[in-house]
Amino acid sequence: MEWASWSDFWAMGGYGFYVWGSFGATAACVGVEVMLLRRAAAHTRRRLRRMLQWEEQ
């Protein structure tokens, strides 16, 4: 596709709101997923450290 201007590109033939909204929603979901995975990994590391300390006693 060719667009005459940047505003035509962002409008996407009248579907820009849906196209860019979908990209934004997907990026937000991926960001939340990454945040939750990091949090879960940190929790798992803490739990493993506690288990190892308990076994050493």
Secondary structure, 3 states (H helix, E strand, C coil): CCCCCHHHHHHHHHCHHHHHHHHHHHHHHHHHHHHHHHHHHHHHHHHHHHHHHHHHC
